Amino acid sequence: MDDKEKKLMEFVRHMPKVELHLHLEGAFLPDTLFTLIQKYGGASGISSIEDVERHFQYQDFAGFISTWEWKNNFFRKAEDFEKSTYDTLLCLHDEHIVYLEAFFSPWDFGKNGIHMQEITEATLSGCRTAQIACGIKCSLIADINRECGAAAGMKRIDEICAYQDRGVIGIGLGGNEERYPAEEYEVVFREAERRGLHRTVHAGEAAGASSVRAAIHVLHAERIGHGVRAEEDPALIEELRAKRIPLEMCPTSNLMTGVVSALSKHPVKRFLDQGLLVTINSDDPTMFHCTLTGEFEKLICEGECTPDDIKKLSINAIDALFLDANEKKRLREEYALAWNTAGMNSLEKLR
């Protein structure tokens, strides 16, 4: 690594960051989960935090989902969600993340005997306490699993709208794209739009470009989670560019779940060069052994991203937020100040 890269990497570590695609259930701290395993028992072969970390290795997307469901078994009480949220946000603050719009899935724990209202209240409480403690702000996006079906999806819209003015700003759609196409949830997302909820859809991850197109045209998605396979359809790429539809891209996640075989084959740099509104995110940082800072570092070292690219990706993320214009302006100014203070305004010196 030459001196120019070192200077850029140092700036990336300390620059203010925003994140659009992070699942709180995949961002818990390893020691938090280990404490819960000790509290509830029932995890053979897990006797240390290191064992917890080693458990998160996957061969494919199905393996990831299986492990996701395994760790869900240890979140059983409201206090578990509140503390995990608080601890996670403090850790993200240490990474200089100042604002994030995080997914949470309060309906995924019914078998543990805890209701979505308890989880939502606890998660919001963790967000408030973390903001008081260190200033980090977190808005929530309630993620609906495609497997639940449209009827349950409509009920979930009703339930989550009770928190619309308390920190929940939108809904997402996750799960198996191939088995549960977007068309099944058109009525759900139409109702969410009518009620003023923002909408983001996981698409183009496990399924192809048609899944991304359906998310846009059928569900009126304002952002696309991942969107890796949009590259299969040049006309779709042009539409994404022309309409400035943000892509919440997560390179390490896609590598670990087998969506791409190597970082060098990930389309993030190509999409950026084509003028798409690309953002960089960590997805499930604990489960994928990554951080938002680390994603930027990998793009510099392995993806050949330039200082201009890093600046563009950062501004893109601010532009893609579900915030009002004044808040976005404030965040852009904060980022520009950090950029200039670090002496990064003279980009030509780093090229």
Phi, psi and omega in degrees: 000126181275177184297327180295315179295320180299318180295319179294318179297319180296320178296316181302322181295329187250354183288150175293139185230154169235153181227139184249341187225088177218128177265120181301326180289348177248010183239010177302157175279143180305321180290333175296312180295321180298320177298320179291324177297319177293324182292318187253339181072181175091019178235091180293142178083001179250103181235006180202166176297325178297323177296321177299312182297321180291337182293336184268072174228138187223149175265334182200182183295324179297320178295322177297314181298319179299316179291324177302313181293326178298311183290335178299333182300340187259007174252101192237343182229157181305321182297331178295318181288320181296313181292319179298316178299313180299310181298319180297315182293324176295322177295319179294325176298321178298339179270005179070028169277124185259336180206140175215153173247101192257140172285146165217155187233077188289353180265358187273005188236018181301324181293344177274001177082023179235136186273155182300327179297319178298317181294316181296314178300316181294319180294316177297322178296318177299321178296314181297315182295320179294321179295320177295321185288321188220354176097348180294139179246134181229120170260154188248142174240118183280117185269121179265128178281133181301334183289347186286334181089161186294321182298313178294325178300319178296320177297322181291327174299315178303313184294317187283335180295341176297342183248014187297329180258014183239009178130348175268121188247350183189184176232156174235170176227115180241186178101194188284107181294323186289317183279334184231084184293161184302326184305332180291344186244016182300315182295326180294313183285332174296318179292320177299318178296318180300326182271002175085017176276138173289159188223126174226143187229129171292121182202153180070027177253289178270341179242172189275195185299329180298331178293321177293316180299318179294322178300322181283310189276325183268316185262353181056043179298135177274335176220156178245124175280117181082270179075015186304316188274007172301336182299341180290347185229100181304324179295323177293319177303316179296321178295316178300319179292312184294321183271356179055047178276119184293142173250123178269087187268143187224082189303311182295320176304311181296327178290316185286335178263003174083012177293323171234153184270342180200152180300326180297340180263358179288139185279004188304314180291320178296317179298317181298316180294336179274359177089015178282154180275080184270137172235157181247135185215167184257345177067272179232078192303321180290317184287338179252008178053049182218172174221164176297317177301316180298326177297316177297318181298318179296322180294327177289313186282321187247335183261000177060037176282138181268170173304321177299321179297315181298317179296317181296315179300322181291316178293322176305316182299319178294315181298330185275353182295153175273056180240163177284167187299323182293319179294320178296319178299318180297317180293322177297319179294320178297318179293316180299321178298315179298318180299313182288320180298326180279001181074024182265003182288336179269076187297328183299336178288342183257351184288000000 
